[in-house]
Every structure is written in structure tokens, then in C-alpha cells.
Amino acid sequence: MKIRSLIDSESGLHYSRWSTIAIDGPLRRQLNLQTIPSAFEFLPASFRITSLPPPRPTPSPRPPSTLSATMSAPIRQMPLVCPGHNRGIVELQYSPPGPEGVFLMSACLDGIPMLRDGLSGDWVGSFVGHKGAVWGACISTDASLAATAGADFTARLWDAVNGECKTTLTQKHICKSVAFSADSSRLLTAGNTNSINIYDVNACEDTPVAFLAPADPKAKTTVKLARYVRSGSDIVVSATSGEREEKVLSIWDVRSGKRERTLPLGSVAKSGELTPDGKFLTVTAGDATVSVYDLEKMERTMQVAVPVSTESASLRYPQMDMMVTGGQDLTVRKFDLKKDGTASEVEANRGHHGPVWVLRFAPDGESYASGSDDGTIRLWKTTIDPSLVA
């Protein structure tokens, strides 16, 4: 082994199967080398190079047997790993495609959200300013603005081009959810309170312009997620849970400040993802199911049974033919969704060294991202390339 490492480091020889050199001395072994005579000048005198042995005939390949095919290891995808964070990643969001490409925003418990190239995973910039964990992050439609939700009782609005903080929005408790309206003129915040705050982005003021709350101000509820619905800035969907209120999906009219419709969830919502057009909401629940809700009809259109440890799910849209999930078993799973409402697991990828807290499909549906407690983002191909398998 010493000879081999010395040859590697000092001569730069490349191993190949083209010729064989036999080396006699205290260590007898055969090395497959591409012969360059000057490369052996450094060898001690105790070694001498003998003549080349005749080449061995190349054995004919054996046909694959049924036994070896049955016992072969399953194909496992090799993702693109994006380091940079040093604690758990709890939220990811892709920007729509634009002139400069697609961007990926990440929220992390290390308190420093990051912006990356959505396709390559290359780091673009970090947003520094929060004094605690960051639980939520989003990026505007044109990728010019970003917003983050922090455990330091603030939400922050950022210039996504230069990374400067435009304004700090004071919250009454830990903020866990932020979302822009479709035209990026409004920003909502929600978290460990029973209310949703709406801010005017252009004004950059700390005072909300609208306030959504349940009729009972003493209701001990927590807003698990809140998003703008459809193309306007007047309708908001939220998922809540608490001691004195059912676990429900709610549709709010921002103009009146009232809740228009509700739909019982039956279990605590762990996480949710809204489709880009605001028509469907994918909710990962505590009862080992992932449900897809049609927000126009306010009804559940699909339900997939998943491992009880599942924490997040993402629906490929608009195809609605595939779903990816992840959770505390460290596994990223892919499901094929059939038209008859059934689903089958077709892929289970491991690689993360901690629970998988969030998954998101890229806008083109050709790849998806997973964020884990191990501090890494991994980018996976939707269709496995043979060159990207282990």
C-alpha cells in the first residue's frame, strides 16, 4: 500500500488494465499501471522491475443468473447535497421561473435563512439579523423580496437582491408562517397566537393593515400555517389547532375580517403546501395521512396513507400524479398517485442523517428538494438518471 500511495502522489500515474508490471522486493504484489519508465526513478534499489508477463486472456462475461438478479441491492438515488446550515431546516420555497432562473429559499433553526439557485443548489446569499431560530421563509413572485418568520417574536422583510432588511415586524409570540400575496403587495404573518396579521409591503410599516382572529378572543389556538388563496390578496386559508377550537381549515375574507368557511381536519396539521394557483392545499396530519383539499369546493379530493413518522409532503402540480413525503424515519418516499384515488410507494431514498422536516417540488416538477435536521438540503431527480444511482 505504501508503494501504491507513493506512486499516486509523486508520479501521477493513472491506473488502467492495459499492462502489468511485476515488482520484486520485500513487498510482492502486482499493480495495474499505464507504464511510464521515468515514473519509477524514485523507487528504492531493493526493488527491481522484471519483464512484463504475457497478458491474460479476457474472460467472457457470464450471463446474469436469476439468483443474482433477485439478490441485487435496490437502486438508490444519489442526490445533490447542499450544505451551509448547521441546524435543522424546517421550510423551503421555490420561486416561480424568472429571467434569472429559479431560486430556493430555506428557513433554518440556526437563525440564518439562505437563498440558493433552485436547480444547481449553489448558494446565492444569507439573510442575517434574526436573534433566534427561523421557522418560516418565502420569496416573492419576481424573486425581489423575501420574508422570514422568527422565534425572536419578529417577522422580517428583506431585499432579496442585496440581502438588506427592509423592515422588522413585531409579533406577540413566536412567528412560524409568512406568505406574500400573488402581487407581493401584502404579507401575512402567523404563529403561536390565534390571529393572522396582514401588512402593506410597500409601506414597510410595523403596523398591520388587517387582522384576522376567531370570534372568541380567548381561544387558545395556534395557527399552524397560513397562505393566500388564488390570485388576489383578499382570501386567506389557515389551519389551526387548540384547546377550545376544533382542528380546522378556515377560509378568511380579508376585506370583512371574517371567517367564511371551515372544514374539520380531524387531526393536528403538521405542515401544509399550497399549489401555485392557490386551488389545492396538501396537509400532512398527525393521523398518518396526507390529504389534498380543493379550496374552491372546500372538500378533500385525495388521501394517502403514510408512515406515522411523516412530517411533510409535496404534490407535483399541475400533474397531480406524484407525491413525495419525509419524516422522522430519515427516509424520502415517492408515491405514484392513480386516477382512481389510490397511491403506491415506488421509491424510498435514504441519505439524510436526521428527520426530514420539509419537501418541495421544483416548479417544473422534474426535481424536488428535502430539508432535514442534519442541516442539509438535498435535491432529488423525479425521474432517476442511471448515472445518479448508488
N, C-alpha and C positions, 0 to 999 in steps of 0.2 A: 504493500500500500504506500510505503514511503517513496518508492521509485515512481509509482504512478502519479502521485501528487506533485513530485518534483518535476517530472516531465510536463505535467499540465501547466504549472506556474511559470517555469523558466523557458520552456521551448515553444509553448503554444501549439503543440501538436494536436491534431484532431483525430479522434479515434474513428476507425472505419473497419469494415470487414474485408477490405481489398487485399491485404497482405499480412503476414505474420512474422514477427521477429522473435527468436528464442534467445533469452538472456540467461547465461550461466553464472553462478556465484552463490553466495550464502542463501539468497532467496531465489528459488527456481519457480518461474511462472511464465506463462505466455501472455503477451499483450497484443491486442489488435491495434495496429498503428498504420497510419499512412507514412511511409518511410521518407525521411529527410535526413541524409547522412550527418550533416553538421549538427543535428539536434542532439547527438549522443556524445559530444566532446566533453560534457560536464560529468559523465559517468565515471566512478572510481575505476582504477586499474584492475581491481579484482573481478570486475565484470568484463566479459568479452562477448561480442556479438557473433553468433555462429551463423552458418549459412541458412538460407531460408528453406524450410521444409516444403515438400510438394503441397500444393493446395488440396484441400479436402473436397470431395465431391459434395455438391449441394443436395441435401436430401429432398426428395419430392414431398410436397405438402400432403398431410393426411386429411382425408375428408372429415368434416365435423361429424361427431357422433351425437346420437340422441342424448346420451348421458351428459356430455359436456355442455350441450345447449341448455339442458334442464338445470344444471348446477351453476351456470354462469351468473355472475353478480348482476343485479338490476342496473340499468342505465341511470346515472345520476348526473344532473346538470351542474356545470361549473359556472357560477355567477360571476359578475364583475363586482368586486368588493370596493366600497368607497369608505375609507377610514377618515378620521378627523374629529369626531365626537369622542368624549371619554365617559359618557354615561348613556342611559337608555334613551332611545329615540322613540317618541310617542306620537308624532304626527308627521305626515308627508302630504305635499300637494304639488301636482304638476300645473304649470301654466299652459294655457292654450298655445298652439303653434303660432309663432310670430316671425317677423323679419329676421330676428337674431336667433331663432330656434325655439326650443322648448326648455324651460327651466324647472328645477325641482327644489322646493322649499322644505326644510326639515326643522322640526322643533325637538329639543333635547333637554333632558333634565340637568345637563351641565350648564344651562343658562345662556348658551351661545347658539342661537339658530343660524343656519347656514343656507346659502344659495348655491346650487350646482347646475351644471349642464345636464339636462334631463336625459340625454342619450348616452353620453360618454361617462357621466358621473364626475367630471372634472370640477374641482372647487372653483367657485366664482368669487364668493365673499362671505364674510361673517358679520352678524349684527350684534354689536357689543353694547350693553347698557343695563340689561336686567340684573337684579341682585338676588336671583334665585332661579329655581327650575322654570323652564318654559314648556307649557303644556299644549299650546296650540300655535299654529302658524298658517298663513295664507298669503297668496300673491294675487295681484290684480290681473285683469284680463289682458292688459297690454304689458304686463311684467314691469311696470314702472314704480309700483308701490308694493310694500309688504306690510303685514301686520302680525303681531305676536301677542300671545296671552301668557302671563307670568304668575308664578306663585308669590311674587312680591307685591300683590294687590294692584297690579297695573297691567294695562294693555298698551302697546306701543305701535305707532305708525311710523314706517320707515320709507326713506327714498331708496328704492331697490337698485338704483344706478350707482350712487356714491356711498351707500350704507349709512347715511346720516339719519338720526332720529328726528322726525318732523314734529312729533308731539307725544306726550305721555298722558294716558287716560287713566285717572284714578278709579279704582274699583273698591267695593265694600268688602270683598273677600277674594280668595284665590280665583283668578280668571283662567278658564280652561278652553274657551271656544271663541274664535274670531272668524269673521267672514265678511267679504266685500259683496255689495250688490253687483249686478251684472254690468252696470255702467261705472262702477267704482266710485260713485258719489256718496255712498253710505257705507258705514262699517258697524257691524253689530258685535257686542261682547256678551259673554255669559260665563257662568261658572258655579261656584259653591254658594249661590244665592237663588232665590225664587224668581228672579227678574232677568230681563234682557234689555240691554242699553243700546240705543241707536245713535250714532254720531255722524255729523256732517264732515266728510273728509276734506272738502275744500276749505272749510272754516278753520280746521285744525284746532278746535277748542275742546277743553276738557269737559264741557257741559253737554250731556246728551240732548238730542232734539226730540227723542221719543223714548218711551219707557213702557215695556210690556211686562205685566205681572199678573198672577192669578187674583181672582176676586177676593180671596181671603189673604190679607197681607201677612198673617201669622203662619201661613202654611210653610212647614219645614220641608221644602223641596229643593232639589238640586237639578239644574239644567245640565244634562249630560252632553247635549250637542244642540247647536242652533245654526240654521242656514237660511239664506234667501232662496225663495222658490220662484222658478220660472224667470222671465227676462226682466221683470220690474224690480222695484225696491219697496213694494208695498206689502208683500206676503212673506211671512217667515214661518218655518217649521221648527219645532223644538221637541226634544224627548226629555221627559222629566221623571223623577222618582223621588219618593219621600215618605214620611211617616203618615201624613194626613191627606195624601193625594194618591190616586191610582197612578200606576206606571203607564203613561200615555204618550201618544204622538199628538201634538197640537198644531193647528194652523191658525196663525195670527194675522189680523189686518192691522198694519202699522198706522193707517190713517185714523181708524177709530180706537186703536189701542186695545181691542177686544179679541178674545179667542173665538174663532168662528166655528171650528170643528175639532173633534177629538176622536182618537182611535185607541182603544186599550191595547197595550203591548203584552200583558200577561207576565212579563219578566223584566228585570232590570236591563236597560240598554247599555252594553259595554262600550260600543262605538258605532259610528254611522258614516255613510258615504252618500253624497247626493250626486246624481248624474249631472253633467254639464248643463243640460237644458232644464234642470230642476223638476223633472217629471217623476223620477223614481228615487226612492231612498232605500239604501241597503243597511239593515240594522243587525248587528251581532248582539244576541241576547244571552242572558245568563242561564237559559234553559237548554243549552247545547243546540241552538238553531240559529240559522241566518235567514232572515226574511227580507223580501223585496216588496216595498209598498208603492202602489200607484197613488201619487198625491193628488191627482185630479179626481179620481174616483174615490179616493180615501179608502182603499181596500188592499189587502195583501194578495199579491199575484203569484208569489213563489215562496217556498220554504225548503231549506236544505238542512238535513241533519248533519251535524259536525261534532268532532270531539268536544267534550265538556270543557277542555282547556282553551278553546278558541277565544281569541281576544279581538280579532279584526278580520274583515273580509272586503274584497273589492270585486265589483261586477264589470266585466268587459262590455262596453257600451259604444255604439248602439246595437251591436250584435246580440247581446244578452245571451250568449251561448257558452260562457265560461265564467267561472268564479275562482278566486284564489283566497285562501284563508291561512291564518297563522295564529300561534298562541304559545302557551307555556310548555308545550312538549317540544319546542325548538324546531318544529317542522313546518315548512311551507308547502301547503297542499293545493293541488289544482283539480277542479271539478268540471266535467262536461255537463252542461245543462240541456236536457232534452225538451222538445216541444210539448211532450205530454206531462211536463211538470216534474219529472224525475231527474235525479242527478247521480253521477257516478264519479268516484275518485279515480283519476288517471295518472296522477303524478304526486310523489311525496319527496321533497328535496330537503336535505339537511345540510348544515354548514354553519348556521348561527350557533353561538355559544351561550345564548341566553334567550329568554322568552321573546317571541316576535309580537310586537305591540301594534304594528300598523302595516298595511299593504295598500298599494295603489297601482292601478293600471295606467300606463302612459296613454296620452290622447289617441295615438294611432292603434292601440291595442296590441302592438307587436312585442311589447315587453312590459314588465311590471317591477315595482320596487318594494322591498321589505325593509322595515326598520326594527332593530332589535335592542334588547337590554345590553348586548355586548358592545354597543357604541358604533356599530357599522350599519351602513346601508348596502344592500345587495341588489343588483339589477339582474333580473332573470329574463330569458327569452321565452316568449309564449310558445313558439314552435322550436323544439330542440334542434340545434345545429349539431351534426355528428362530430364536429371539431370541438364542441364545447361540452363534452361529456367526460366523466371520470371513469 
